Amino acid sequence: MRIVFSKLFIFSLAILCAKPYNASTGSKRVKCPFVKEIRGDGERFCKPATSYQLRSHRVSLTRSTSVRSLASTQSPLISVIVPCFNEARTVVQLLKSVRAALPLAQIIVVDDRSTDGSGALIEGLVHDLDLRHLQLASNQGKGVAFRAGLGVVDREYVVVQDADLEYNPKDICRLLQHAVEHRLDAVYGSRYLNGGSANRGALANYVAVKLLSIVLRVVHGLRLSDPATCYKLFRSELVKSWPLRSQGFELCQELNTQIARGYRFAELRIGYIPRTKPLSWLVRSMCQ
C-alpha cells in the first residue's frame, strides 16, 4: 500500500504542476511523430495533419430516439481512437463491438508497436470493419498514440476507447447524444457516479480515484466523480487546439487540466467490467 500511495502522490504532483493552455502565451502544439498507416494496398508513412477540416455530419436528435436509431444517426458524428498495445486476446472482439455499436463512426486503431501479434489481427479487420490502422515507429505510450490518432480525426466529436473489454462501446452513443443535445464541449463516462459498476471493484483503486478527484477539485476547481475514466468525449476542434504533450497514461490528467479552464462538460454513468490487476498497476489502471 505504501507503494500505491507513493505513486498517487507523484500523480498528484503532476496535476499540481500542470497548467491549462493559455492562447495568449502563443504556445504551439507539439507535433506528433511519424506513423505508418497499414492499408490493404500496402503501407505508407504519413504525418498526422495539424490543420483541421470538419466534415458536416450534423443530425437532429430527440429524447425519444431509440438506442438502435441512435447508432445510425449519431455515429457519423464521431471518431473513436483505439490505442492498442499487446491486446491480442481482446482487440478483435472489441473492434467488432465498436463497429456494431457505431456503424458509421470513424474508427482509428493506433498500434503502439505490439509484440503479441495485435498488429496483424488489426490489419486483418481493416477492410471488413472499415478501420484506419496506424502503427507507431516504436513503443511510445498511450499519450503519443492518442495524438497520432487525433491527427487523422475528421469527425465533429472524438472519444478514446481502450482495446480491452472493460468498457461497453454502446455507452458512447449515450455520451454523444448528451453532448449534441446540450451543446457540450466534453462528456465523461463515470464508473462511480450514482453507485456505478466500479464501486464493486478493488478498494485501492476506488480510494485512489477519489483522492485524485479531491486533488483536482482543490487545485483546479474541477468536480469529477471519475477523473481517470477512459471514456472522455470531446469536440474534435477543441481538443485539436490543445498543445498536448503527454507520452503515456498521464494523458487523462492532462485532458482534465484543460477541461478545468471552464468548458461546458458533464458526466454520465456508464457500465464497467474491471480486469483483475495487481496494485503495482494502480497508476496505469487509473487512466483506463
LORO-645267 format. One line per field, with one value per residue (C-alpha): residue in three letters; x, y, z. Coordinates in pm, 1 decimal. Example, Ala and Ser with C-alpha at 12.3 -4.5 7.8 and 13.67 -1.06 7.14 Angstrom:
LORO-645267
code	[ALA; SER] .
X	[1230.0; 1367.0] .
Y	[-450.0; -106.0] .
Z	[780.0; 714.0] .
end
This chain:
LORO-645267
code	[MET; ARG; ILE; VAL; PHE; SER; LYS; LEU; PHE; ILE; PHE; SER; LEU; ALA; ILE; LEU; CYS; ALA; LYS; PRO; TYR; ASN; ALA; SER; THR; GLY; SER; LYS; ARG; VAL; LYS; CYS; PRO; PHE; VAL; LYS; GLU; ILE; ARG; GLY; ASP; GLY; GLU; ARG; PHE; CYS; LYS; PRO; ALA; THR; SER; TYR; GLN; LEU; ARG; SER; HIS; ARG; VAL; SER; LEU; THR; ARG; SER; THR; SER; VAL; ARG; SER; LEU; ALA; SER; THR; GLN; SER; PRO; LEU; ILE; SER; VAL; ILE; VAL; PRO; CYS; PHE; ASN; GLU; ALA; ARG; THR; VAL; VAL; GLN; LEU; LEU; LYS; SER; VAL; ARG; ALA; ALA; LEU; PRO; LEU; ALA; GLN; ILE; ILE; VAL; VAL; ASP; ASP; ARG; SER; THR; ASP; GLY; SER; GLY; ALA; LEU; ILE; GLU; GLY; LEU; VAL; HIS; ASP; LEU; ASP; LEU; ARG; HIS; LEU; GLN; LEU; ALA; SER; ASN; GLN; GLY; LYS; GLY; VAL; ALA; PHE; ARG; ALA; GLY; LEU; GLY; VAL; VAL; ASP; ARG; GLU; TYR; VAL; VAL; VAL; GLN; ASP; ALA; ASP; LEU; GLU; TYR; ASN; PRO; LYS; ASP; ILE; CYS; ARG; LEU; LEU; GLN; HIS; ALA; VAL; GLU; HIS; ARG; LEU; ASP; ALA; VAL; TYR; GLY; SER; ARG; TYR; LEU; ASN; GLY; GLY; SER; ALA; ASN; ARG; GLY; ALA; LEU; ALA; ASN; TYR; VAL; ALA; VAL; LYS; LEU; LEU; SER; ILE; VAL; LEU; ARG; VAL; VAL; HIS; GLY; LEU; ARG; LEU; SER; ASP; PRO; ALA; THR; CYS; TYR; LYS; LEU; PHE; ARG; SER; GLU; LEU; VAL; LYS; SER; TRP; PRO; LEU; ARG; SER; GLN; GLY; PHE; GLU; LEU; CYS; GLN; GLU; LEU; ASN; THR; GLN; ILE; ALA; ARG; GLY; TYR; ARG; PHE; ALA; GLU; LEU; ARG; ILE; GLY; TYR; ILE; PRO; ARG; THR; LYS; PRO; LEU; SER; TRP; LEU; VAL; ARG; SER; MET; CYS; GLN] .
X	[0.0; 293.1; 398.5; 43.9; 10.0; 362.0; 262.1; -57.8; 145.0; 363.3; 49.3; -88.9; 232.1; 193.6; -153.2; -26.0; 243.1; 12.0; -103.0; -406.1; -326.3; -346.6; -384.0; -235.5; 104.0; 146.1; 221.9; 249.4; 109.2; 373.7; 389.9; 322.9; 593.0; 569.6; 339.8; 281.2; -66.5; -139.1; -368.7; -485.5; -286.7; 34.9; 191.6; 250.5; 411.6; 210.3; 243.6; -82.9; -218.8; -205.8; -480.3; -839.4; -1118.1; -1454.0; -1697.8; -2061.1; -2239.7; -2495.9; -2813.1; -3131.0; -3183.5; -3478.7; -3502.5; -3735.8; -3475.4; -3431.6; -3096.2; -3083.5; -3159.2; -2902.9; -2632.5; -2733.3; -2797.3; -2515.4; -2225.1; -2134.9; -2057.6; -1780.4; -1425.2; -1313.4; -940.8; -832.0; -473.6; -352.5; -50.8; -39.3; -414.8; -429.6; -672.4; -939.0; -877.5; -1074.7; -1385.7; -1353.4; -1329.3; -1627.8; -1825.2; -1732.4; -1836.7; -2164.8; -2243.4; -2134.4; -2188.9; -2088.2; -1819.9; -1460.1; -1254.1; -881.8; -668.5; -317.1; -83.2; 186.4; 430.7; 265.0; 475.2; 196.9; 52.1; -209.4; -98.2; -162.6; -506.0; -598.4; -471.9; -696.4; -1001.9; -918.9; -1148.7; -1424.8; -1469.7; -1357.4; -1074.2; -787.5; -484.6; -183.1; 139.3; 390.0; 757.4; 833.6; 654.0; 590.0; 279.6; -91.2; -44.4; 158.2; -84.8; -376.8; -207.0; -124.3; -487.9; -607.9; -412.5; -637.4; -970.6; -1225.9; -1549.6; -1712.2; -1650.8; -1376.6; -1358.0; -1092.8; -1166.9; -922.1; -851.6; -967.3; -1323.6; -1365.7; -1593.7; -1911.5; -1898.8; -2279.1; -2226.6; -2052.2; -2391.3; -2532.0; -2232.7; -2255.6; -2629.2; -2584.9; -2307.9; -2515.5; -2842.2; -2684.7; -2413.7; -2135.9; -1762.4; -1699.3; -1884.5; -1715.6; -1840.9; -1819.5; -1768.1; -1850.0; -2139.5; -2456.2; -2323.9; -2164.1; -2021.1; -1665.1; -1778.3; -1768.1; -1403.7; -1077.4; -1086.7; -738.5; -844.7; -1160.1; -966.2; -701.9; -959.0; -1144.2; -819.5; -741.0; -1087.1; -1015.1; -680.6; -842.5; -1118.0; -874.7; -614.8; -830.0; -1182.1; -1288.2; -1559.8; -1536.7; -1651.0; -1419.0; -1128.0; -943.8; -1214.5; -1116.7; -1441.3; -1368.7; -1563.5; -1463.0; -1543.1; -1265.8; -1194.1; -1142.2; -905.0; -704.8; -635.7; -469.6; -87.9; -91.9; 248.6; 176.6; 364.3; 182.5; -111.4; -72.7; -273.3; -601.7; -483.6; -356.5; -700.8; -860.4; -650.0; -758.9; -1128.1; -1074.8; -1034.0; -1410.4; -1551.5; -1904.5; -1894.7; -2099.9; -2065.7; -2289.1; -2289.6; -2153.9; -2106.5; -1767.5; -1616.1; -1272.5; -988.1; -802.2; -472.8; -202.8; -175.4; 151.8; -65.6; -264.1; -146.2; -198.6; -546.2; -642.5; -633.8; -835.9] .
Y	[0.0; 232.2; 193.5; 257.8; 587.9; 699.1; 663.0; 850.5; 1128.9; 1154.4; 1164.2; 1445.1; 1645.1; 1611.7; 1764.1; 2046.7; 2129.2; 2104.9; 2438.6; 2483.3; 2607.2; 2980.8; 3101.8; 3439.5; 3282.3; 3178.8; 2818.1; 2583.2; 2236.3; 1964.6; 1783.3; 1412.3; 1173.4; 996.4; 696.7; 420.7; 355.4; -6.2; -38.5; -320.0; -181.6; -161.9; 59.8; 430.7; 669.9; 971.4; 1261.3; 1349.1; 1677.9; 1977.2; 2155.3; 2059.9; 2033.6; 1941.2; 1732.3; 1827.9; 1540.5; 1734.0; 1546.0; 1631.4; 1421.3; 1392.4; 1246.4; 975.9; 842.0; 464.8; 303.7; 143.2; 466.5; 647.5; 424.4; 506.2; 879.1; 970.9; 754.0; 971.0; 1245.6; 1067.0; 936.9; 660.8; 639.0; 294.1; 288.1; -71.8; -236.2; -614.5; -672.4; -972.9; -1155.1; -884.1; -641.4; -834.5; -868.6; -507.6; -365.9; -570.1; -438.6; -78.2; -117.2; -281.8; -2.0; 276.8; 157.5; 484.3; 609.1; 666.8; 406.2; 475.5; 198.4; 300.7; 7.5; 112.3; -146.5; -450.4; -764.9; -1021.7; -1017.4; -748.8; -557.2; -849.7; -907.6; -542.9; -543.7; -841.0; -634.1; -313.2; -383.2; -576.8; -315.2; -8.6; 84.2; 331.9; 138.4; 342.5; 197.7; 392.9; 363.8; 244.2; 179.7; 528.8; 521.3; 598.2; 974.8; 954.9; 700.3; 932.8; 1230.1; 1018.4; 916.3; 1270.1; 1386.5; 1193.6; 1255.3; 1409.9; 1399.1; 1652.1; 1458.3; 1224.2; 965.6; 722.9; 350.3; 112.2; -211.0; -433.4; -523.5; -315.0; -57.6; -110.1; 79.2; 117.7; 378.1; 601.4; 658.7; 797.2; 1023.9; 1155.8; 1216.2; 1412.8; 1624.1; 1702.2; 1774.5; 2004.0; 2150.5; 2045.6; 2062.7; 1734.2; 1443.9; 1196.1; 843.8; 787.1; 442.2; 571.9; 813.6; 720.5; 385.4; 285.5; -55.1; 26.9; 62.3; -316.7; -320.2; -305.0; -81.3; 57.0; 177.9; 333.1; 520.9; 635.1; 773.8; 954.3; 1109.1; 1217.9; 1376.4; 1573.4; 1696.8; 1814.1; 1990.5; 2170.4; 2264.1; 2330.1; 2363.3; 2070.4; 1842.5; 1494.1; 1164.2; 968.7; 1176.0; 859.3; 719.6; 611.7; 745.4; 1113.3; 1255.9; 1596.1; 1826.9; 1745.2; 2105.0; 2184.5; 1902.2; 1956.7; 2312.8; 2199.1; 2161.1; 1806.4; 1674.3; 1355.3; 1042.5; 776.6; 730.8; 1077.6; 1184.9; 1163.2; 1409.2; 1649.2; 1641.0; 1708.0; 2019.7; 2150.5; 2095.0; 2284.8; 2605.2; 2647.4; 2445.5; 2307.2; 1942.8; 1674.0; 1324.6; 1026.6; 693.2; 404.3; 30.4; -114.9; -463.9; -429.4; -664.0; -815.2; -630.5; -617.9; -299.8; -211.8; -136.4; 125.0; 435.1; 260.1; 144.7; 496.6; 601.7; 314.1] .
Z	[0.0; 66.2; -298.5; -413.9; -231.6; -323.7; -690.1; -621.6; -460.6; -772.3; -985.6; -772.0; -814.3; -1190.2; -1162.5; -945.3; -1198.5; -1499.3; -1639.0; -1860.7; -2208.9; -2249.6; -2607.7; -2518.5; -2447.0; -2806.2; -2713.3; -3009.7; -3032.4; -3001.3; -3333.2; -3338.9; -3463.7; -3797.3; -3801.1; -4050.8; -4185.0; -4275.8; -4576.2; -4799.3; -5091.9; -4890.6; -4628.8; -4635.1; -4393.3; -4300.0; -4064.8; -3886.8; -4019.2; -3790.5; -3980.1; -3915.5; -4164.8; -4017.5; -4213.1; -4181.8; -4006.8; -3806.3; -3719.4; -3533.2; -3220.2; -2984.2; -2636.8; -2767.8; -3009.8; -2971.8; -2894.8; -3238.8; -3421.4; -3208.0; -3351.2; -3708.7; -3664.4; -3428.1; -3536.3; -3839.8; -3586.9; -3402.4; -3436.2; -3199.8; -3124.8; -3004.4; -2869.9; -2862.5; -2702.2; -2664.5; -2655.3; -2891.9; -2664.7; -2677.3; -2965.5; -3230.7; -3015.8; -2903.1; -3255.1; -3371.6; -3074.3; -3154.2; -3517.6; -3416.9; -3171.4; -3409.4; -3768.0; -3936.2; -3697.4; -3796.8; -3607.0; -3577.8; -3428.3; -3324.2; -3266.4; -3019.9; -3157.2; -3000.5; -2975.1; -2934.2; -3285.7; -3220.7; -3530.4; -3763.6; -3611.5; -3660.0; -4017.0; -4094.0; -3993.7; -4180.5; -4475.9; -4302.4; -4027.9; -4227.6; -3992.2; -4006.6; -3883.0; -3771.2; -3636.1; -3429.5; -3517.9; -3165.2; -2837.2; -2700.0; -2481.3; -2481.0; -2499.2; -2820.3; -2967.1; -2891.8; -3058.4; -3363.8; -3396.6; -3332.6; -3635.2; -3874.1; -3696.3; -3932.0; -3733.0; -3502.9; -3180.5; -3065.0; -2786.2; -2661.2; -2643.4; -2476.1; -2664.6; -2379.3; -2280.7; -1966.5; -2130.2; -2334.2; -2668.1; -2658.2; -2386.1; -2641.1; -2807.2; -2483.6; -2426.8; -2780.7; -2763.9; -2441.1; -2594.8; -2904.1; -2723.7; -2464.9; -2688.3; -2453.9; -2511.7; -2330.7; -2170.0; -1934.9; -1874.5; -1499.2; -1347.0; -997.4; -1046.9; -854.2; -736.1; -1066.1; -1155.6; -1047.7; -685.7; -672.3; -781.2; -588.1; -281.7; -353.4; -699.3; -557.4; -288.0; -536.5; -780.7; -502.2; -377.2; -730.4; -751.9; -435.1; -570.6; -895.2; -704.6; -470.6; -733.5; -1040.6; -901.7; -1120.4; -981.8; -1129.6; -980.8; -1212.3; -1349.5; -1458.0; -1685.5; -2035.0; -2183.9; -2236.1; -2529.6; -2670.2; -2955.0; -3200.6; -3290.8; -2924.6; -2831.9; -3152.2; -3036.3; -2713.7; -2700.1; -2563.1; -2454.8; -2260.8; -2357.3; -2155.1; -1922.8; -1774.2; -2080.3; -1890.2; -1626.8; -1892.5; -2054.3; -1715.1; -1660.6; -1999.9; -1922.9; -1596.2; -1799.4; -1787.7; -2075.4; -2071.9; -1969.6; -1798.1; -1653.6; -1726.7; -1551.4; -1760.8; -1721.5; -1634.6; -1601.9; -1438.1; -1515.3; -1220.7; -1181.3; -913.4; -711.0; -883.3; -1189.3; -998.2; -1180.5; -1515.4; -1419.2; -1306.6; -1670.7; -1811.0] .
end
